[in-house]
Amino acid sequence: MGKRLAIVGIVFLLVWMTAAAAETDSYCDNKCGERCSKAGRMDRCLKYCGICCKKCHCVPPGTSGNKDECPCYRDMKNSKGDPKCP
């Protein structure tokens, strides 16, 4: 009985983690699609916005600016010290 309960618990945890990850991906895809809708290099914008969104769980509203509404997104830097997030 104890093994069954442990297996059920592990399966439940894996299903919950997968659903949470899918929800985050969907949120980020939607928000980054809006953020990058007017970008000249949409593929690059979506890539970096997605990285930032997954780490910060936030994307500023609009197609540019408004970064003060998401400090984590605003403060992420690339290896050169420039802003990472579009």
DSSP file (Angstrom, degrees, kcal/mol; ACC not computed):
  #  RESIDUE AA STRUCTURE BP1 BP2  ACC     N-H-->O    O-->H-N    N-H-->O    O-->H-N    TCO  KAPPA ALPHA  PHI   PSI    X-CA   Y-CA   Z-CA
    1    1 A M     >        0   0    0      0, 0.0     4,-2.1     0, 0.0     5,-0.2   0.000 360.0 360.0 360.0 -40.4    0.0    0.0    0.0
    2    2 A G  H  >  +     0   0    0      1,-0.2     4,-2.0     2,-0.2     5,-0.1   0.873 360.0  50.6 -63.5 -38.8    2.8    2.4    0.8
    3    3 A K  H  > S+     0   0    0      2,-0.2     4,-2.6     1,-0.2    -1,-0.2   0.908 109.5  50.8 -66.5 -41.4    4.5    1.9   -2.6
    4    4 A R  H  > S+     0   0    0      1,-0.2     4,-2.8     2,-0.2     5,-0.2   0.921 110.2  49.4 -61.5 -43.7    1.2    2.5   -4.4
    5    5 A L  H  X S+     0   0    0     -4,-2.1     4,-2.4     1,-0.2    -1,-0.2   0.900 111.3  49.4 -63.5 -40.9    0.7    5.8   -2.5
    6    6 A A  H  X S+     0   0    0     -4,-2.0     4,-2.3     2,-0.2    -1,-0.2   0.910 112.0  48.2 -64.4 -42.2    4.2    6.9   -3.3
    7    7 A I  H  X S+     0   0    0     -4,-2.6     4,-2.7     2,-0.2    -2,-0.2   0.923 111.7  49.2 -65.1 -44.4    3.8    6.1   -7.0
    8    8 A V  H  X S+     0   0    0     -4,-2.8     4,-2.6     1,-0.2    -1,-0.2   0.908 111.3  50.7 -61.1 -41.9    0.5    7.9   -7.1
    9    9 A G  H  X S+     0   0    0     -4,-2.4     4,-2.4    -5,-0.2    -2,-0.2   0.910 111.0  47.6 -62.3 -43.2    2.1   10.9   -5.4
   10   10 A I  H  X S+     0   0    0     -4,-2.3     4,-2.5     2,-0.2    -2,-0.2   0.923 112.5  49.0 -64.8 -44.7    5.0   11.0   -7.9
   11   11 A V  H  X S+     0   0    0     -4,-2.7     4,-2.5     1,-0.2     5,-0.2   0.927 111.5  49.8 -61.1 -44.8    2.6   10.7  -10.8
   12   12 A F  H  X S+     0   0    0     -4,-2.6     4,-2.5     1,-0.2    -1,-0.2   0.923 110.8  49.9 -59.0 -45.1    0.4   13.5   -9.5
   13   13 A L  H  X S+     0   0    0     -4,-2.4     4,-2.6     1,-0.2    -1,-0.2   0.909 111.0  48.7 -61.9 -43.6    3.5   15.7   -8.9
   14   14 A L  H  X S+     0   0    0     -4,-2.5     4,-2.2     2,-0.2    -1,-0.2   0.904 112.2  48.3 -64.1 -42.0    4.8   15.1  -12.5
   15   15 A V  H  X S+     0   0    0     -4,-2.5     4,-2.3     2,-0.2    -2,-0.2   0.920 112.8  48.6 -64.3 -43.2    1.3   15.9  -14.0
   16   16 A W  H  X S+     0   0    0     -4,-2.5     4,-2.4    -5,-0.2    -2,-0.2   0.916 111.8  48.7 -63.4 -43.8    1.1   19.1  -11.9
   17   17 A M  H  X S+     0   0    0     -4,-2.6     4,-2.2     2,-0.2    -1,-0.2   0.891 111.5  50.0 -64.9 -39.5    4.6   20.2  -12.9
   18   18 A T  H  X S+     0   0    0     -4,-2.2     4,-2.3     2,-0.2    -1,-0.2   0.910 111.7  48.0 -64.7 -42.6    3.9   19.6  -16.6
   19   19 A A  H  X S+     0   0    0     -4,-2.3     4,-2.2     2,-0.2    -2,-0.2   0.902 111.5  50.1 -65.4 -40.8    0.6   21.6  -16.4
   20   20 A A  H  X S+     0   0    0     -4,-2.4     4,-2.1     2,-0.2    -2,-0.2   0.900 111.3  48.6 -64.7 -40.6    2.3   24.5  -14.6
   21   21 A A  H  X S+     0   0    0     -4,-2.2     4,-2.5     2,-0.2    -2,-0.2   0.903 111.4  49.5 -66.2 -41.1    5.1   24.6  -17.2
   22   22 A A  H  X S+     0   0    0     -4,-2.3     4,-2.5     2,-0.2    -2,-0.2   0.885 109.7  51.9 -64.6 -38.3    2.6   24.5  -20.1
   23   23 A E  H  X S+     0   0    0     -4,-2.2     4,-2.4     2,-0.2    -2,-0.2   0.909 110.7  47.5 -64.3 -42.1    0.6   27.3  -18.4
   24   24 A T  H  X S+     0   0    0     -4,-2.1     4,-2.9     2,-0.2     5,-0.2   0.915 111.7  50.5 -64.5 -43.7    3.8   29.4  -18.1
   25   25 A D  H  X S+     0   0    0     -4,-2.5     4,-2.8     2,-0.2    -2,-0.2   0.916 111.9  47.6 -60.8 -43.5    4.7   28.7  -21.8
   26   26 A S  H  X S+     0   0    0     -4,-2.5     4,-2.3     2,-0.2    -2,-0.2   0.919 112.9  48.6 -64.0 -44.3    1.3   29.7  -22.9
   27   27 A Y  H  X S+     0   0    0     -4,-2.4     4,-2.7     2,-0.2     5,-0.2   0.948 115.1  44.6 -59.5 -50.0    1.4   32.9  -20.8
   28   28 A C  H  X S+     0   0    0     -4,-2.9     4,-2.9     1,-0.2     5,-0.3   0.898 111.4  52.9 -64.9 -41.2    4.8   33.8  -22.2
   29   29 A D  H  X S+     0   0    0     -4,-2.8     4,-1.8    -5,-0.2    -1,-0.2   0.927 113.6  43.6 -59.9 -44.3    3.9   33.0  -25.7
   30   30 A N  H  X S+     0   0    0     -4,-2.3     4,-1.8     2,-0.2    -2,-0.2   0.944 117.3  43.9 -66.5 -49.0    0.9   35.3  -25.6
   31   31 A K  H  X S+     0   0    0     -4,-2.7     4,-2.6     1,-0.2    -2,-0.2   0.900 115.9  47.2 -65.8 -41.0    2.6   38.2  -23.8
   32   32 A C  H  X S+     0   0    0     -4,-2.9     4,-2.6    -5,-0.2    -1,-0.2   0.840 107.1  58.0 -71.1 -31.9    5.7   38.0  -26.0
   33   33 A G  H  < S+     0   0    0     -4,-1.8     4,-0.3    -5,-0.3    -1,-0.2   0.911 111.6  42.0 -61.0 -41.2    3.6   37.8  -29.1
   34   34 A E  H >< S+     0   0    0     -4,-1.8     3,-1.1     2,-0.2     4,-0.2   0.934 115.3  49.8 -68.2 -46.7    2.0   41.1  -28.1
   35   35 A R  H 3< S+     0   0    0     -4,-2.6     3,-0.4     1,-0.2    -2,-0.2   0.866 118.5  38.2 -61.2 -38.0    5.3   42.7  -27.0
   36   36 A C  T >< S+     0   0    0     -4,-2.6     3,-1.8     1,-0.2    -1,-0.2   0.314  81.0 109.9 -98.1   7.3    7.1   41.7  -30.2
   37   37 A S  T <  S+     0   0    0     -3,-1.1    -1,-0.2    -4,-0.3    -2,-0.1   0.745  89.1  33.9 -60.1 -24.7    4.2   42.4  -32.7
   38   38 A K  T 3  S+     0   0    0     -3,-0.4    -1,-0.3    -4,-0.2    -2,-0.1   0.246  89.1 128.8-112.8  12.4    5.9   45.4  -34.2
   39   39 A A    X   -     0   0    0     -3,-1.8     3,-0.5     1,-0.1     4,-0.1  -0.403  56.5-142.1 -71.7 142.8    9.5   44.3  -33.9
   40   40 A G  T 3  S+     0   0    0      1,-0.3     2,-0.5    -2,-0.1     3,-0.1   0.844 104.2  36.9 -69.7 -34.8   11.7   44.4  -37.0
   41   41 A R  T 3> S+     0   0    0      1,-0.2     4,-2.5     2,-0.1     3,-0.4  -0.700  74.6 171.3-116.2  75.1   13.4   41.1  -36.0
   42   42 A M  H <> S+     0   0    0     -3,-0.5     4,-3.0    -2,-0.5     5,-0.2   0.855  73.5  55.9 -58.5 -39.3   10.4   39.3  -34.6
   43   43 A D  H  > S+     0   0    0      1,-0.2     4,-1.8     2,-0.2    -1,-0.2   0.916 112.0  42.7 -61.1 -42.5   12.2   35.9  -34.2
   44   44 A R  H  > S+     0   0    0     -3,-0.4     4,-2.4     2,-0.2     5,-0.3   0.907 114.2  51.4 -68.8 -42.3   15.0   37.5  -32.1
   45   45 A C  H  X S+     0   0    0     -4,-2.5     4,-2.6     1,-0.2     5,-0.3   0.931 111.0  47.6 -60.4 -46.9   12.4   39.5  -30.1
   46   46 A L  H  X S+     0   0    0     -4,-3.0     4,-2.3    -5,-0.2    -1,-0.2   0.886 110.9  52.7 -63.0 -39.1   10.3   36.4  -29.3
   47   47 A K  H  X S+     0   0    0     -4,-1.8     4,-1.9    -5,-0.2    -2,-0.2   0.963 116.0  36.9 -61.1 -53.8   13.4   34.4  -28.3
   48   48 A Y  H  X S+     0   0    0     -4,-2.4     4,-2.4     1,-0.2    -2,-0.2   0.862 115.7  53.3 -72.8 -35.2   14.7   36.9  -25.8
   49   49 A C  H  X S+     0   0    0     -4,-2.6     4,-3.0    -5,-0.3    -1,-0.2   0.919 109.3  50.9 -61.9 -42.5   11.3   37.9  -24.5
   50   50 A G  H  X S+     0   0    0     -4,-2.3     4,-2.4    -5,-0.3    -2,-0.2   0.907 109.8  49.2 -62.0 -42.8   10.5   34.2  -23.9
   51   51 A I  H  X S+     0   0    0     -4,-1.9     4,-1.5     1,-0.2    -1,-0.2   0.939 115.2  44.3 -60.2 -47.5   13.8   33.8  -22.0
   52   52 A C  H  X S+     0   0    0     -4,-2.4     4,-3.1     1,-0.2     5,-0.3   0.906 112.7  51.2 -65.4 -42.8   13.1   36.8  -19.9
   53   53 A C  H  X S+     0   0    0     -4,-3.0     4,-3.3     1,-0.2     5,-0.3   0.918 108.4  50.9 -62.9 -44.5    9.4   35.9  -19.3
   54   54 A K  H  < S+     0   0    0     -4,-2.4    -1,-0.2    -5,-0.2    -2,-0.2   0.860 117.2  40.5 -64.4 -33.8   10.2   32.4  -18.1
   55   55 A K  H  < S+     0   0    0     -4,-1.5    -2,-0.2    -5,-0.2    -1,-0.2   0.899 128.3  29.7 -78.9 -41.5   12.7   33.7  -15.6
   56   56 A C  H  < S-     0   0    0     -4,-3.1    -2,-0.2     2,-0.2    -3,-0.2   0.656  88.6-138.7 -94.9 -18.0   10.7   36.8  -14.5
   57   57 A H  S  < S+     0   0    0     -4,-3.3     2,-0.3    -5,-0.3    -3,-0.1   0.871  75.3  89.2  58.0  37.7    7.1   35.5  -14.9
   58   58 A C        -     0   0    0     -5,-0.3    -2,-0.2    -6,-0.2    -1,-0.2  -0.967  52.1-172.0-162.3 141.9    6.4   39.0  -16.2
   59   59 A V        -     0   0    0     -2,-0.3   -10,-0.0    -3,-0.1     8,-0.0  -0.984  34.4-116.2-136.4 128.6    6.3   40.9  -19.5
   60   60 A P        -     0   0    0      0, 0.0     7,-0.1     0, 0.0     6,-0.1  -0.298  37.9-105.0 -62.2 147.7    5.7   44.7  -19.6
   61   61 A P  S    S+     0   0    0      0, 0.0     3,-0.2     0, 0.0     8,-0.1  -0.314  80.2  29.4 -70.5 157.4    2.6   45.8  -21.4
   62   62 A G  S    S-     0   0    0      1,-0.2     3,-0.1     4,-0.0   -28,-0.0  -0.160  98.2 -74.0  86.4 178.6    2.7   47.3  -24.9
   63   63 A T  S    S+     0   0    0      1,-0.2     2,-0.3   -27,-0.1    -1,-0.2   0.585 109.6   1.6 -92.1 -11.7    5.2   46.9  -27.7
   64   64 A S  S    S+     0   0    0     -3,-0.2    -1,-0.2   -28,-0.0   -28,-0.0  -0.976 107.9  19.1-163.0 166.7    8.0   48.9  -26.1
   65   65 A G        +     0   0    0     -2,-0.3     0, 0.0    21,-0.2     0, 0.0  -0.227  66.5 103.3  68.0-160.2    8.8   50.8  -22.9
   66   66 A N    >   +     0   0    0      1,-0.1     3,-1.7    -6,-0.1     4,-0.2   0.625  40.8 139.3  59.5  17.6    6.8   50.2  -19.7
   67   67 A K  G >   +     0   0    0      1,-0.3     3,-1.8     2,-0.2     7,-0.5   0.706  55.4  74.6 -67.7 -18.4    9.7   48.2  -18.3
   68   68 A D  G 3  S+     0   0    0      1,-0.3    -1,-0.3     6,-0.1    -2,-0.1   0.733  85.4  66.3 -64.8 -19.6    9.3   49.7  -14.8
   69   69 A E  G <  S+     0   0    0     -3,-1.7    -1,-0.3     1,-0.3    -2,-0.2   0.604 110.2  35.4 -76.0 -10.7    6.2   47.6  -14.4
   70   70 A C    <>  +     0   0    0     -3,-1.8     4,-2.5    -4,-0.2     3,-0.3  -0.664  68.9 180.0-142.4  82.0    8.5   44.5  -14.4
   71   71 A P  H  > S+     0   0    0      0, 0.0     4,-2.6     0, 0.0     5,-0.1   0.837  82.1  54.3 -57.3 -38.2   11.8   45.2  -12.7
   72   72 A C  H  > S+     0   0    0      2,-0.2     4,-0.9     1,-0.2   -15,-0.1   0.942 112.3  44.4 -60.4 -47.2   13.2   41.7  -13.2
   73   73 A Y  H >4 S+     0   0    0     -3,-0.3     3,-0.5     1,-0.2    12,-0.5   0.908 115.3  49.3 -61.8 -44.4   12.6   42.0  -16.9
   74   74 A R  H 3< S+     0   0    0     -4,-2.5    -2,-0.2    -7,-0.5    -1,-0.2   0.871 112.3  47.1 -62.6 -40.3   14.0   45.5  -17.0
   75   75 A D  H 3< S+     0   0    0     -4,-2.6    -1,-0.2    -5,-0.2    -2,-0.2   0.524  79.8 113.0 -89.0  -7.2   17.1   44.6  -15.1
   76   76 A M    <<  -     0   0    0     -4,-0.9     8,-2.3    -3,-0.5     9,-0.6  -0.474  49.6-165.4 -68.1 135.1   18.3   41.5  -17.0
   77   77 A K  B     -A   83   0A   0      6,-0.3     2,-0.1    -2,-0.2    -2,-0.1  -0.884  14.7-129.2-121.9 151.3   21.5   42.1  -18.9
   78   78 A N    >   -     0   0    0      4,-2.9     3,-1.9    -2,-0.3     6,-0.1  -0.248  47.9 -83.9 -84.4-176.6   23.3   40.3  -21.6
   79   79 A S  T 3  S+     0   0    0      1,-0.3    -1,-0.1     2,-0.1     5,-0.0   0.701 130.8  54.8 -65.9 -18.1   27.0   39.4  -21.4
   80   80 A K  T 3  S-     0   0    0      2,-0.1    -1,-0.3     3,-0.0    -3,-0.0   0.467 119.5-108.4 -91.7  -2.8   27.9   42.8  -22.7
   81   81 A G  S <  S+     0   0    0     -3,-1.9    -2,-0.1     1,-0.3     3,-0.1   0.514  78.8 128.2  88.1   4.9   26.0   44.6  -20.0
   82   82 A D  S    S-     0   0    0      1,-0.1    -4,-2.9     2,-0.0    -1,-0.3  -0.526  74.6 -77.6 -88.1 160.5   23.2   45.8  -22.3
   83   83 A P  B     -A   77   0A   0      0, 0.0    -6,-0.3     0, 0.0    -1,-0.1  -0.346  39.6-163.7 -58.1 133.7   19.5   45.1  -21.7
   84   84 A K        +     0   0    0     -8,-2.3    -7,-0.2   -11,-0.2   -32,-0.1   0.827  65.3  72.5 -86.6 -35.3   18.6   41.5  -22.5
   85   85 A C              0   0    0     -9,-0.6   -36,-0.1   -12,-0.5   -40,-0.1  -0.661 360.0 360.0 -94.1 134.9   14.9   41.8  -22.7
   86   86 A P              0   0    0      0, 0.0   -21,-0.2     0, 0.0    -1,-0.1   0.485 360.0 360.0 -72.4 360.0   13.1   43.6  -25.6
